[in-house]
Amino acid sequence: MYKRIGHTAYNVLDMEQSLHFYRDILGFQQVFELKNDKDEPWIIYLKVVDKQFIELFYGGKQGADNDTKVVKGYNHLCLEVNDIQEIAQHLRSKGVALDVEPKMGKDTNWQCWVRDPDGNRIEFMQLSPESPQSQF
């Protein structure tokens, strides 16, 4: 029934700072932008892989104040990677501090964690063949 995560969405305080992080540091391609009914910039789409996106909404502070579900509902984004040490080194080389250095989690997967410019938590995970996630 499900194929993949289609997108994850964030209300951002500073679009340029967020684009620098997601596009320039993490390397996701900026593919298109939607405008609202007033023809104002509304959402920027970044391609993670085919048919998987990150949506960046303008006006994060306003959005967070008006919709508590956004603030309370978000926990973290998890991005699967081939090599946890490689992504950790890449992030460090771009000046991104790791909240959690590469380590093995309880599910036997390798993980490290960072925060984006708005403080949203991002997990990078290298699946192990023994992990429960690899079984499904």
N, CA, C and O atoms as a printed pandas DataFrame, in Angstrom:
     atom_number atom_name residue_name chain_id  residue_number  x_coord  y_coord  z_coord
0              1         N          MET        A               1    0.824   -1.200    0.000
1              2        CA          MET        A               1    0.000    0.000    0.000
2              3         C          MET        A               1    0.868    1.265    0.000
3              4         O          MET        A               1    0.653    2.161   -0.816
4              5         N          TYR        A               2    1.815    1.339    0.881
5              6        CA          TYR        A               2    2.674    2.519    0.940
6              7         C          TYR        A               2    3.939    2.263    0.137
7              8         O          TYR        A               2    4.431    1.136    0.077
8              9         N          LYS        A               3    4.454    3.307   -0.472
9             10        CA          LYS        A               3    5.679    3.170   -1.253
10            11         C          LYS        A               3    6.873    3.831   -0.578
11            12         O          LYS        A               3    7.974    3.281   -0.575
12            13         N          ARG        A               4    6.651    5.020   -0.002
13            14        CA          ARG        A               4    7.756    5.800    0.565
14            15         C          ARG        A               4    7.175    6.983    1.324
15            16         O          ARG        A               4    5.971    7.231    1.255
16            17         N          ILE        A               5    7.982    7.689    2.019
17            18        CA          ILE        A               5    7.550    8.959    2.600
18            19         C          ILE        A               5    7.477    9.952    1.451
19            20         O          ILE        A               5    8.463   10.137    0.739
20            21         N          GLY        A               6    6.345   10.585    1.257
21            22        CA          GLY        A               6    6.173   11.529    0.159
22            23         C          GLY        A               6    6.871   12.845    0.411
23            24         O          GLY        A               6    7.551   13.373   -0.469
24            25         N          HIS        A               7    6.707   13.380    1.615
25            26        CA          HIS        A               7    7.383   14.627    1.986
26            27         C          HIS        A               7    7.274   14.814    3.487
27            28         O          HIS        A               7    6.483   14.162    4.168
28            29         N          THR        A               8    8.076   15.707    3.964
29            30        CA          THR        A               8    7.938   16.201    5.322
30            31         C          THR        A               8    7.967   17.718    5.212
31            32         O          THR        A               8    8.686   18.270    4.380
32            33         N          ALA        A               9    7.186   18.391    6.050
33            34        CA          ALA        A               9    7.007   19.841    5.910
34            35         C          ALA        A               9    7.452   20.574    7.165
35            36         O          ALA        A               9    7.277   20.099    8.287
36            37         N          TYR        A              10    8.033   21.750    6.937
37            38        CA          TYR        A              10    8.504   22.590    8.032
38            39         C          TYR        A              10    8.071   24.027    7.803
39            40         O          TYR        A              10    8.148   24.527    6.680
40            41         N          ASN        A              11    7.618   24.693    8.853
41            42        CA          ASN        A              11    7.441   26.145    8.839
42            43         C          ASN        A              11    8.790   26.728    9.226
43            44         O          ASN        A              11    9.319   26.408   10.290
44            45         N          VAL        A              12    9.357   27.585    8.369
45            46        CA          VAL        A              12   10.704   28.089    8.629
46            47         C          VAL        A              12   10.691   29.580    8.921
47            48         O          VAL        A              12    9.891   30.327    8.357
48            49         N          LEU        A              13   11.578   30.004    9.800
49            50        CA          LEU        A              13   11.675   31.414   10.174
50            51         C          LEU        A              13   12.461   32.216    9.144
51            52         O          LEU        A              13   12.124   33.367    8.868
52            53         N          ASP        A              14   13.494   31.625    8.578
53            54        CA          ASP        A              14   14.367   32.316    7.628
54            55         C          ASP        A              14   14.569   31.395    6.431
55            56         O          ASP        A              14   15.352   30.447    6.497
56            57         N          MET        A              15   13.858   31.676    5.328
57            58        CA          MET        A              15   13.893   30.793    4.165
58            59         C          MET        A              15   15.299   30.662    3.596
59            60         O          MET        A              15   15.716   29.558    3.247
60            61         N          GLU        A              16   16.032   31.750    3.496
61            62        CA          GLU        A              16   17.377   31.672    2.917
62            63         C          GLU        A              16   18.300   30.799    3.766
63            64         O          GLU        A              16   19.087   30.017    3.233
64            65         N          GLN        A              17   18.199   30.936    5.075
65            66        CA          GLN        A              17   19.019   30.119    5.967
66            67         C          GLN        A              17   18.630   28.641    5.836
67            68         O          GLN        A              17   19.497   27.768    5.821
68            69         N          SER        A              18   17.333   28.368    5.740
69            70        CA          SER        A              18   16.872   26.989    5.598
70            71         C          SER        A              18   17.266   26.408    4.244
71            72         O          SER        A              18   17.670   25.248    4.161
72            73         N          LEU        A              19   17.151   27.209    3.179
73            74        CA          LEU        A              19   17.587   26.740    1.859
74            75         C          LEU        A              19   19.089   26.457    1.857
75            76         O          LEU        A              19   19.540   25.474    1.270
76            77         N          HIS        A              20   19.843   27.308    2.504
77            78        CA          HIS        A              20   21.288   27.064    2.584
78            79         C          HIS        A              20   21.542   25.707    3.242
79            80         O          HIS        A              20   22.379   24.940    2.766
80            81         N          PHE        A              21   20.836   25.405    4.319
81            82        CA          PHE        A              21   21.038   24.142    5.026
82            83         C          PHE        A              21   20.588   22.951    4.178
83            84         O          PHE        A              21   21.378   22.045    3.912
84            85         N          TYR        A              22   19.324   22.950    3.754
85            86        CA          TYR        A              22   18.772   21.789    3.054
86            87         C          TYR        A              22   19.310   21.636    1.629
87            88         O          TYR        A              22   19.555   20.516    1.181
88            89         N          ARG        A              23   19.493   22.735    0.923
89            90        CA          ARG        A              23   19.932   22.683   -0.473
90            91         C          ARG        A              23   21.461   22.649   -0.570
91            92         O          ARG        A              23   22.032   21.769   -1.215
92            93         N          ASP        A              24   22.108   23.613    0.074
93            94        CA          ASP        A              24   23.548   23.776   -0.121
94            95         C          ASP        A              24   24.392   22.828    0.726
95            96         O          ASP        A              24   25.439   22.364    0.275
96            97         N          ILE        A              25   23.951   22.539    1.940
97            98        CA          ILE        A              25   24.735   21.654    2.810
98            99         C          ILE        A              25   24.322   20.200    2.635
99           100         O          ILE        A              25   25.169   19.338    2.400
100          101         N          LEU        A              26   23.006   19.916    2.749
101          102        CA          LEU        A              26   22.565   18.526    2.609
102          103         C          LEU        A              26   22.496   18.091    1.152
103          104         O          LEU        A              26   22.522   16.893    0.870
104          105         N          GLY        A              27   22.408   19.037    0.223
105          106        CA          GLY        A              27   22.471   18.711   -1.196
106          107         C          GLY        A              27   21.161   18.373   -1.871
107          108         O          GLY        A              27   21.172   17.798   -2.959
108          109         N          PHE        A              28   20.021   18.712   -1.264
109          110        CA          PHE        A              28   18.739   18.438   -1.902
110          111         C          PHE        A              28   18.457   19.479   -2.974
111          112         O          PHE        A              28   18.743   20.663   -2.795
112          113         N          GLN        A              29   17.891   19.027   -4.091
113          114        CA          GLN        A              29   17.636   19.900   -5.235
114          115         C          GLN        A              29   16.354   20.698   -5.036
115          116         O          GLN        A              29   15.302   20.127   -4.748
116          117         N          GLN        A              30   16.438   22.016   -5.190
117          118        CA          GLN        A              30   15.243   22.868   -5.168
118          119         C          GLN        A              30   14.553   22.682   -6.511
119          120         O          GLN        A              30   15.124   22.996   -7.555
120          121         N          VAL        A              31   13.291   22.157   -6.487
121          122        CA          VAL        A              31   12.647   21.797   -7.754
122          123         C          VAL        A              31   11.498   22.703   -8.156
123          124         O          VAL        A              31   11.322   22.962   -9.346
124          125         N          PHE        A              32   10.712   23.195   -7.212
125          126        CA          PHE        A              32    9.652   24.137   -7.566
126          127         C          PHE        A              32    9.144   24.859   -6.340
127          128         O          PHE        A              32    9.447   24.492   -5.204
128          129         N          GLU        A              33    8.352   25.913   -6.599
129          130        CA          GLU        A              33    7.781   26.735   -5.537
130          131         C          GLU        A              33    6.306   26.944   -5.837
131          132         O          GLU        A              33    5.917   27.126   -6.990
132          133         N          LEU        A              34    5.489   26.917   -4.791
133          134        CA          LEU        A              34    4.064   27.231   -4.923
134          135         C          LEU        A              34    3.795   28.595   -4.313
135          136         O          LEU        A              34    4.445   29.001   -3.350
136          137         N          LYS        A              35    2.829   29.293   -4.889
137          138        CA          LYS        A              35    2.405   30.588   -4.347
138          139         C          LYS        A              35    1.017   30.440   -3.753
139          140         O          LYS        A              35    0.253   29.561   -4.151
140          141         N          ASN        A              36    0.693   31.303   -2.797
141          142        CA          ASN        A              36   -0.628   31.260   -2.169
142          143         C          ASN        A              36   -1.648   31.989   -3.039
143          144         O          ASN        A              36   -1.332   32.420   -4.148
144          145         N          ASP        A              37   -2.872   32.123   -2.531
145          146        CA          ASP        A              37   -3.945   32.777   -3.290
146          147         C          ASP        A              37   -3.663   34.243   -3.582
147          148         O          ASP        A              37   -4.247   34.814   -4.503
148          149         N          LYS        A              38   -2.779   34.858   -2.812
149          150        CA          LYS        A              38   -2.414   36.265   -3.033
150          151         C          LYS        A              38   -1.200   36.388   -3.959
151          152         O          LYS        A              38   -0.644   37.474   -4.119
152          153         N          ASP        A              39   -0.792   35.270   -4.564
153          154        CA          ASP        A              39    0.361   35.214   -5.461
154          155         C          ASP        A              39    1.668   35.540   -4.738
155          156         O          ASP        A              39    2.602   36.077   -5.335
156          157         N          GLU        A              40    1.721   35.208   -3.441
157          158        CA          GLU        A              40    2.923   35.406   -2.633
158          159         C          GLU        A              40    3.642   34.061   -2.499
159          160         O          GLU        A              40    2.994   33.016   -2.554
160          161         N          PRO        A              41    4.953   34.067   -2.326
161          162        CA          PRO        A              41    5.670   32.814   -2.087
162          163         C          PRO        A              41    5.064   32.084   -0.887
163          164         O          PRO        A              41    4.769   32.699    0.137
164          165         N          TRP        A              42    4.880   30.769   -1.021
165          166        CA          TRP        A              42    4.214   29.992    0.022
166          167         C          TRP        A              42    5.046   28.778    0.444
167          168         O          TRP        A              42    5.375   28.625    1.621
168          169         N          ILE        A              43    5.389   27.901   -0.536
169          170        CA          ILE        A              43    6.115   26.670   -0.220
170          171         C          ILE        A              43    7.223   26.460   -1.252
171          172         O          ILE        A              43    7.009   26.643   -2.451
172          173         N          ILE        A              44    8.393   26.081   -0.781
173          174        CA          ILE        A              44    9.470   25.653   -1.672
174          175         C          ILE        A              44    9.649   24.146   -1.490
175          176         O          ILE        A              44    9.727   23.648   -0.368
176          177         N          TYR        A              45    9.712   23.432   -2.616
177          178        CA          TYR        A              45    9.898   21.983   -2.610
178          179         C          TYR        A              45   11.346   21.635   -2.924
179          180         O          TYR        A              45   11.933   22.141   -3.881
180          181         N          LEU        A              46   11.905   20.762   -2.096
181          182        CA          LEU        A              46   13.248   20.239   -2.302
182          183         C          LEU        A              46   13.139   18.737   -2.527
183          184         O          LEU        A              46   12.497   18.033   -1.747
184          185         N          LYS        A              47   13.757   18.255   -3.577
185          186        CA          LYS        A              47   13.720   16.824   -3.894
186          187         C          LYS        A              47   14.789   16.101   -3.088
187          188         O          LYS        A              47   15.964   16.468   -3.120
188          189         N          VAL        A              48   14.363   15.058   -2.358
189          190        CA          VAL        A              48   15.294   14.215   -1.621
190          191         C          VAL        A              48   15.767   13.100   -2.558
191          192         O          VAL        A              48   16.960   12.969   -2.832
192          193         N          VAL        A              49   14.821   12.309   -3.039
193          194        CA          VAL        A              49   15.014   11.308   -4.093
194          195         C          VAL        A              49   13.743   11.336   -4.925
195          196         O          VAL        A              49   12.829   12.102   -4.618
196          197         N          ASP        A              50   13.662   10.525   -5.965
197          198        CA          ASP        A              50   12.468   10.535   -6.806
198          199         C          ASP        A              50   11.201   10.429   -5.968
199          200         O          ASP        A              50   11.055    9.515   -5.155
200          201         N          LYS        A              51   10.305   11.357   -6.170
201          202        CA          LYS        A              51    8.982   11.399   -5.543
202          203         C          LYS        A              51    9.007   11.534   -4.023
203          204         O          LYS        A              51    8.012   11.223   -3.367
204          205         N          GLN        A              52   10.111   11.986   -3.453
205          206        CA          GLN        A              52   10.197   12.274   -2.026
206          207         C          GLN        A              52   10.736   13.685   -1.850
207          208         O          GLN        A              52   11.765   14.050   -2.419
208          209         N          PHE        A              53   10.010   14.483   -1.038
209          210        CA          PHE        A              53   10.310   15.905   -0.952
210          211         C          PHE        A              53   10.341   16.412    0.486
211          212         O          PHE        A              53    9.777   15.804    1.396
212          213         N          ILE        A              54   11.009   17.531    0.657
213          214        CA          ILE        A              54   10.899   18.341    1.863
214          215         C          ILE        A              54   10.212   19.621    1.437
215          216         O          ILE        A              54   10.621   20.256    0.464
216          217         N          GLU        A              55    9.157   20.009    2.167
217          218        CA          GLU        A              55    8.446   21.260    1.906
218          219         C          GLU        A              55    8.873   22.284    2.947
219          220         O          GLU        A              55    8.833   22.014    4.148
220          221         N          LEU        A              56    9.282   23.456    2.482
221          222        CA          LEU        A              56    9.632   24.548    3.385
222          223         C          LEU        A              56    8.588   25.644    3.230
223          224         O          LEU        A              56    8.473   26.251    2.166
224          225         N          PHE        A              57    7.818   25.902    4.304
225          226        CA          PHE        A              57    6.777   26.927    4.306
226          227         C          PHE        A              57    7.342   28.241    4.828
227          228         O          PHE        A              57    8.030   28.266    5.848
228          229         N          TYR        A              58    7.051   29.328    4.129
229          230        CA          TYR        A              58    7.428   30.661    4.605
230          231         C          TYR        A              58    6.643   30.996    5.875
231          232         O          TYR        A              58    5.540   30.486    6.074
232          233         N          GLY        A              59    7.198   31.840    6.723
233          234        CA          GLY        A              59    6.472   32.368    7.881
234          235         C          GLY        A              59    6.363   31.411    9.029
235          236         O          GLY        A              59    5.279   31.239    9.587
236          237         N          GLY        A              60    7.459   30.777    9.402
237          238        CA          GLY        A              60    7.444   29.774   10.459
238          239         C          GLY        A              60    6.906   30.254   11.786
239          240         O          GLY        A              60    6.137   29.536   12.425
240          241         N          LYS        A              61    7.285   31.452   12.228
241          242        CA          LYS        A              61    6.811   31.942   13.520
242          243         C          LYS        A              61    5.309   32.110   13.495
243          244         O          LYS        A              61    4.624   31.694   14.430
244          245         N          GLN        A              62    4.784   32.714   12.439
245          246        CA          GLN        A              62    3.340   32.900   12.334
246          247         C          GLN        A              62    2.634   31.550   12.293
247          248         O          GLN        A              62    1.629   31.347   12.974
248          249         N          GLY        A              63    3.164   30.632   11.496
249          250        CA          GLY        A              63    2.546   29.320   11.400
250          251         C          GLY        A              63    2.547   28.596   12.729
251          252         O          GLY        A              63    1.548   27.982   13.104
252          253         N          ALA        A              64    3.655   28.661   13.444
253          254        CA          ALA        A              64    3.741   27.976   14.725
254          255         C          ALA        A              64    2.779   28.585   15.738
255          256         O          ALA        A              64    2.187   27.861   16.538
256          257         N          ASP        A              65    2.616   29.915   15.715
257          258        CA          ASP        A              65    1.709   30.557   16.663
258          259         C          ASP        A              65    0.251   30.221   16.373
259          260         O          ASP        A              65   -0.558   30.107   17.294
260          261         N          ASN        A              66   -0.080   30.064   15.109
261          262        CA          ASN        A              66   -1.475   29.851   14.729
262          263         C          ASN        A              66   -1.880   28.391   14.686
263          264         O          ASN        A              66   -3.076   28.099   14.659
264          265         N          ASP        A              67   -0.942   27.469   14.677
265          266        CA          ASP        A              67   -1.277   26.055   14.544
266          267         C          ASP        A              67   -0.427   25.246   15.514
267          268         O          ASP        A              67    0.682   24.832   15.178
268          269         N          THR        A              68   -0.949   25.021   16.715
269          270        CA          THR        A              68   -0.161   24.321   17.727
270          271         C          THR        A              68    0.075   22.871   17.345
271          272         O          THR        A              68    1.006   22.253   17.862
272          273         N          LYS        A              69   -0.735   22.306   16.458
273          274        CA          LYS        A              69   -0.502   20.931   16.030
274          275         C          LYS        A              69    0.856   20.808   15.346
275          276         O          LYS        A              69    1.537   19.794   15.501
276          277         N          VAL        A              70    1.251   21.820   14.599
277          278        CA          VAL        A              70    2.553   21.793   13.933
278          279         C          VAL        A              70    3.662   21.716   14.969
279          280         O          VAL        A              70    4.591   20.922   14.827
280          281         N          VAL        A              71    3.571   22.529   16.001
281          282        CA          VAL        A              71    4.607   22.570   17.023
282          283         C          VAL        A              71    4.609   21.274   17.829
283          284         O          VAL        A              71    5.674   20.709   18.077
284          285         N          LYS        A              72    3.451   20.799   18.237
285          286        CA          LYS        A              72    3.362   19.619   19.093
286          287         C          LYS        A              72    3.515   18.314   18.321
287          288         O          LYS        A              72    3.946   17.310   18.888
288          289         N          GLY        A              73    3.167   18.316   17.034
289          290        CA          GLY        A              73    3.151   17.067   16.274
290          291         C          GLY        A              73    4.495   16.638   15.715
291          292         O          GLY        A              73    4.707   15.450   15.472
292          293         N          TYR        A              74    5.387   17.556   15.510
293          294        CA          TYR        A              74    6.659   17.213   14.880
294          295         C          TYR        A              74    7.616   16.615   15.900
295          296         O          TYR        A              74    7.747   17.117   17.016
296          297         N          ASN        A              75    8.278   15.545   15.503
297          298        CA          ASN        A              75    9.321   14.983   16.350
298          299         C          ASN        A              75   10.664   15.067   15.654
299          300         O          ASN        A              75   11.556   15.782   16.109
300          301         N          HIS        A              76   10.818   14.342   14.552
301          302        CA          HIS        A              76   12.055   14.442   13.789
302          303         C          HIS        A              76   11.874   13.866   12.395
303          304         O          HIS        A              76   10.916   13.144   12.118
304          305         N          LEU        A              77   12.800   14.197   11.541
305          306        CA          LEU        A              77   12.895   13.636   10.202
306          307         C          LEU        A              77   14.039   12.643   10.225
307          308         O          LEU        A              77   15.098   12.928   10.785
308          309         N          CYS        A              78   13.837   11.481    9.623
309          310        CA          CYS        A              78   14.905   10.490    9.528
310          311         C          CYS        A              78   15.259   10.285    8.063
311          312         O          CYS        A              78   14.391   10.010    7.235
312          313         N          LEU        A              79   16.529   10.421    7.758
313          314        CA          LEU        A              79   17.026   10.204    6.405
314          315         C          LEU        A              79   17.954    8.994    6.418
315          316         O          LEU        A              79   18.953    8.973    7.137
316          317         N          GLU        A              80   17.614    7.989    5.615
317          318        CA          GLU        A              80   18.463    6.809    5.525
318          319         C          GLU        A              80   19.682    7.132    4.667
319          320         O          GLU        A              80   19.563    7.757    3.614
320          321         N          VAL        A              81   20.855    6.701    5.127
321          322        CA          VAL        A              81   22.103    6.949    4.400
322          323         C          VAL        A              81   22.852    5.633    4.202
323          324         O          VAL        A              81   22.595    4.653    4.902
324          325         N          ASN        A              82   23.780    5.619    3.243
325          326        CA          ASN        A              82   24.594    4.432    2.988
326          327         C          ASN        A              82   25.731    4.289    3.989
327          328         O          ASN        A              82   26.097    3.173    4.357
328          329         N          ASP        A              83   26.296    5.415    4.435
329          330        CA          ASP        A              83   27.488    5.385    5.282
330          331         C          ASP        A              83   27.386    6.490    6.335
331          332         O          ASP        A              83   27.501    7.673    6.013
332          333         N          ILE        A              84   27.171    6.104    7.578
333          334        CA          ILE        A              84   26.954    7.077    8.651
334          335         C          ILE        A              84   28.198    7.938    8.882
335          336         O          ILE        A              84   28.078    9.130    9.164
336          337         N          GLN        A              85   29.382    7.350    8.766
337          338        CA          GLN        A              85   30.607    8.124    8.975
338          339         C          GLN        A              85   30.801    9.157    7.868
339          340         O          GLN        A              85   31.266   10.269    8.122
340          341         N          GLU        A              86   30.449    8.792    6.658
341          342        CA          GLU        A              86   30.586    9.718    5.528
342          343         C          GLU        A              86   29.684   10.940    5.703
343          344         O          GLU        A              86   30.120   12.068    5.477
344          345         N          ILE        A              87   28.423   10.720    6.107
345          346        CA          ILE        A              87   27.510   11.863    6.278
346          347         C          ILE        A              87   27.954   12.705    7.473
347          348         O          ILE        A              87   27.877   13.933    7.424
348          349         N          ALA        A              88   28.413   12.067    8.533
349          350        CA          ALA        A              88   28.875   12.823    9.702
350          351         C          ALA        A              88   30.056   13.715    9.323
351          352         O          ALA        A              88   30.109   14.880    9.717
352          353         N          GLN        A              89   30.993   13.171    8.564
353          354        CA          GLN        A              89   32.152   13.964    8.134
354          355         C          GLN        A              89   31.716   15.099    7.208
355          356         O          GLN        A              89   32.222   16.216    7.320
356          357         N          HIS        A              90   30.784   14.823    6.297
357          358        CA          HIS        A              90   30.279   15.863    5.390
358          359         C          HIS        A              90   29.657   17.009    6.184
359          360         O          HIS        A              90   29.936   18.178    5.922
360          361         N          LEU        A              91   28.816   16.666    7.153
361          362        CA          LEU        A              91   28.153   17.695    7.958
362          363         C          LEU        A              91   29.179   18.533    8.717
363          364         O          LEU        A              91   29.105   19.762    8.725
364          365         N          ARG        A              92   30.128   17.865    9.350
365          366        CA          ARG        A              92   31.174   18.594   10.085
366          367         C          ARG        A              92   31.954   19.520    9.150
367          368         O          ARG        A              92   32.276   20.651    9.514
368          369         N          SER        A              93   32.255   19.032    7.940
369          370        CA          SER        A              93   33.041   19.836    6.993
370          371         C          SER        A              93   32.289   21.084    6.547
371          372         O          SER        A              93   32.901   22.055    6.101
372          373         N          LYS        A              94   30.954   21.061    6.667
373          374        CA          LYS        A              94   30.133   22.217    6.314
374          375         C          LYS        A              94   29.822   23.083    7.527
375          376         O          LYS        A              94   29.048   24.036    7.430
376          377         N          GLY        A              95   30.424   22.755    8.675
377          378        CA          GLY        A              95   30.235   23.564    9.869
378          379         C          GLY        A              95   28.993   23.232   10.669
379          380         O          GLY        A              95   28.575   24.018   11.519
380          381         N          VAL        A              96   28.393   22.071   10.407
381          382        CA          VAL        A              96   27.191   21.666   11.136
382          383         C          VAL        A              96   27.607   20.846   12.358
383          384         O          VAL        A              96   28.315   19.847   12.231
384          385         N          ALA        A              97   27.166   21.272   13.533
385          386        CA          ALA        A              97   27.467   20.545   14.768
386          387         C          ALA        A              97   26.538   19.343   14.893
387          388         O          ALA        A              97   25.333   19.456   14.667
388          389         N          LEU        A              98   27.095   18.209   15.247
389          390        CA          LEU        A              98   26.283   17.022   15.483
390          391         C          LEU        A              98   25.779   17.053   16.920
391          392         O          LEU        A              98   26.567   17.200   17.854
392          393         N          ASP        A              99   24.460   16.914   17.101
393          394        CA          ASP        A              99   23.888   16.794   18.445
394          395         C          ASP        A              99   24.262   15.447   19.043
395          396         O          ASP        A              99   24.547   15.346   20.236
396          397         N          VAL        A             100   24.261   14.413   18.208
397          398        CA          VAL        A             100   24.633   13.062   18.622
398          399         C          VAL        A             100   25.620   12.538   17.587
399          400         O          VAL        A             100   25.313   12.469   16.397
400          401         N          GLU        A             101   26.800   12.172   18.050
401          402        CA          GLU        A             101   27.819   11.598   17.164
402          403         C          GLU        A             101   27.359   10.213   16.702
403          404         O          GLU        A             101   26.481    9.622   17.331
404          405         N          PRO        A             102   27.933    9.686   15.618
405          406        CA          PRO        A             102   27.532    8.356   15.150
406          407         C          PRO        A             102   27.616    7.319   16.263
407          408         O          PRO        A             102   28.628    7.202   16.955
408          409         N          LYS        A             103   26.531    6.572   16.418
409          410        CA          LYS        A             103   26.471    5.513   17.429
410          411         C          LYS        A             103   25.440    4.488   16.982
411          412         O          LYS        A             103   24.600    4.766   16.126
412          413         N          MET        A             104   25.515    3.303   17.571
413          414        CA          MET        A             104   24.542    2.272   17.259
414          415         C          MET        A             104   23.336    2.439   18.177
415          416         O          MET        A             104   23.480    2.555   19.394
416          417         N          GLY        A             105   22.148    2.450   17.581
417          418        CA          GLY        A             105   20.921    2.561   18.354
418          419         C          GLY        A             105   20.445    1.205   18.850
419          420         O          GLY        A             105   21.017    0.171   18.507
420          421         N          LYS        A             106   19.402    1.220   19.654
421          422        CA          LYS        A             106   18.839   -0.017   20.202
422          423         C          LYS        A             106   18.315   -0.943   19.114
423          424         O          LYS        A             106   18.185   -2.148   19.331
424          425         N          ASP        A             107   18.015   -0.386   17.941
425          426        CA          ASP        A             107   17.519   -1.198   16.828
426          427         C          ASP        A             107   18.646   -1.756   15.967
427          428         O          ASP        A             107   18.381   -2.306   14.897
428          429         N          THR        A             108   19.884   -1.629   16.403
429          430        CA          THR        A             108   21.118   -2.068   15.738
430          431         C          THR        A             108   21.467   -1.250   14.494
431          432         O          THR        A             108   22.341   -1.653   13.726
432          433         N          ASN        A             109   20.819   -0.134   14.283
433          434        CA          ASN        A             109   21.166    0.767   13.191
434          435         C          ASN        A             109   22.121    1.834   13.704
435          436         O          ASN        A             109   22.059    2.234   14.866
436          437         N          TRP        A             110   23.010    2.291   12.818
437          438        CA          TRP        A             110   23.888    3.411   13.140
438          439         C          TRP        A             110   23.136    4.707   12.926
439          440         O          TRP        A             110   22.359    4.832   11.980
440          441         N          GLN        A             111   23.364    5.676   13.805
441          442        CA          GLN        A             111   22.650    6.944   13.714
442          443         C          GLN        A             111   23.535    8.091   14.176
443          444         O          GLN        A             111   24.455    7.911   14.974
444          445         N          CYS        A             112   23.230    9.272   13.654
445          446        CA          CYS        A             112   23.756   10.524   14.195
446          447         C          CYS        A             112   22.658   11.563   14.006
447          448         O          CYS        A             112   21.759   11.385   13.184
448          449         N          TRP        A             113   22.735   12.641   14.767
449          450        CA          TRP        A             113   21.659   13.634   14.797
450          451         C          TRP        A             113   22.205   15.047   14.664
451          452         O          TRP        A             113   23.293   15.358   15.149
452          453         N          VAL        A             114   21.421   15.908   13.990
453          454        CA          VAL        A             114   21.713   17.342   13.883
454          455         C          VAL        A             114   20.405   18.108   14.043
455          456         O          VAL        A             114   19.331   17.517   14.160
456          457         N          ARG        A             115   20.517   19.419   14.046
457          458        CA          ARG        A             115   19.340   20.298   14.024
458          459         C          ARG        A             115   19.477   21.243   12.840
459          460         O          ARG        A             115   20.577   21.682   12.503
460          461         N          ASP        A             116   18.341   21.552   12.211
461          462        CA          ASP        A             116   18.363   22.521   11.113
462          463         C          ASP        A             116   18.377   23.929   11.705
463          464         O          ASP        A             116   18.363   24.071   12.928
464          465         N          PRO        A             117   18.404   24.978   10.870
465          466        CA          PRO        A             117   18.483   26.341   11.411
466          467         C          PRO        A             117   17.326   26.733   12.330
467          468         O          PRO        A             117   17.478   27.645   13.143
468          469         N          ASP        A             118   16.169   26.063   12.221
469          470        CA          ASP        A             118   15.037   26.371   13.094
470          471         C          ASP        A             118   14.955   25.430   14.291
471          472         O          ASP        A             118   13.990   25.492   15.053
472          473         N          GLY        A             119   15.943   24.563   14.471
473          474        CA          GLY        A             119   15.972   23.675   15.626
474          475         C          GLY        A             119   15.267   22.346   15.427
475          476         O          GLY        A             119   15.161   21.565   16.373
476          477         N          ASN        A             120   14.778   22.064   14.213
477          478        CA          ASN        A             120   14.136   20.775   13.943
478          479         C          ASN        A             120   15.190   19.671   13.956
479          480         O          ASN        A             120   16.265   19.811   13.373
480          481         N          ARG        A             121   14.861   18.570   14.632
481          482        CA          ARG        A             121   15.808   17.464   14.752
482          483         C          ARG        A             121   15.796   16.602   13.495
483          484         O          ARG        A             121   14.739   16.309   12.938
484          485         N          ILE        A             122   16.989   16.200   13.059
485          486        CA          ILE        A             122   17.131   15.328   11.902
486          487         C          ILE        A             122   18.040   14.173   12.291
487          488         O          ILE        A             122   19.154   14.371   12.776
488          489         N          GLU        A             123   17.539   12.962   12.069
489          490        CA          GLU        A             123   18.320   11.751   12.304
490          491         C          GLU        A             123   18.827   11.240   10.960
491          492         O          GLU        A             123   18.081   11.199    9.981
492          493         N          PHE        A             124   20.090   10.854   10.919
493          494        CA          PHE        A             124   20.649   10.155    9.767
494          495         C          PHE        A             124   20.863    8.721   10.223
495          496         O          PHE        A             124   21.460    8.487   11.273
496          497         N          MET        A             125   20.376    7.751    9.435
497          498        CA          MET        A             125   20.393    6.359    9.872
498          499         C          MET        A             125   20.971    5.463    8.787
499          500         O          MET        A             125   20.573    5.531    7.624
500          501         N          GLN        A             126   21.919    4.621    9.191
501          502        CA          GLN        A             126   22.470    3.586    8.319
502          503         C          GLN        A             126   21.886    2.267    8.797
503          504         O          GLN        A             126   22.192    1.806    9.896
504          505         N          LEU        A             127   21.040    1.660    7.963
505          506        CA          LEU        A             127   20.383    0.410    8.344
506          507         C          LEU        A             127   21.389   -0.731    8.407
507          508         O          LEU        A             127   22.288   -0.837    7.573
508          509         N          SER        A             128   21.220   -1.581    9.413
509          510        CA          SER        A             128   21.997   -2.819    9.466
510          511         C          SER        A             128   21.089   -3.950    8.981
511          512         O          SER        A             128   19.870   -3.861    9.125
512          513         N          PRO        A             129   21.659   -5.003    8.412
513          514        CA          PRO        A             129   20.824   -6.108    7.912
514          515         C          PRO        A             129   20.006   -6.778    9.014
515          516         O          PRO        A             129   18.974   -7.388    8.735
516          517         N          GLU        A             130   20.463   -6.668   10.270
517          518        CA          GLU        A             130   19.764   -7.310   11.388
518          519         C          GLU        A             130   18.642   -6.457   11.971
519          520         O          GLU        A             130   17.857   -6.945   12.784
520          521         N          SER        A             131   18.556   -5.207   11.572
521          522        CA          SER        A             131   17.581   -4.304   12.195
522          523         C          SER        A             131   16.151   -4.686   11.836
523          524         O          SER        A             131   15.907   -5.277   10.784
524          525         N          PRO        A             132   15.200   -4.347   12.716
525          526        CA          PRO        A             132   13.798   -4.632   12.403
526          527         C          PRO        A             132   13.335   -3.912   11.137
527          528         O          PRO        A             132   12.504   -4.438   10.396
528          529         N          GLN        A             133   13.864   -2.721   10.884
529          530        CA          GLN        A             133   13.467   -1.972    9.697
530          531         C          GLN        A             133   13.866   -2.702    8.415
531          532         O          GLN        A             133   13.191   -2.568    7.394
532          533         N          SER        A             134   14.946   -3.467    8.456
533          534        CA          SER        A             134   15.414   -4.187    7.265
534          535         C          SER        A             134   14.541   -5.393    6.935
535          536         O          SER        A             134   14.643   -5.961    5.848
536          537         N          GLN        A             135   13.695   -5.776    7.864
537          538        CA          GLN        A             135   12.881   -6.975    7.668
538          539         C          GLN        A             135   11.581   -6.708    6.917
539          540         O          GLN        A             135   10.900   -7.647    6.503
540          541         N          PHE        A             136   11.236   -5.450    6.740
541          542        CA          PHE        A             136    9.937   -5.134    6.138
542          543         C          PHE        A             136   10.052   -4.321    4.888
543          544         O          PHE        A             136    9.040   -3.983    4.276
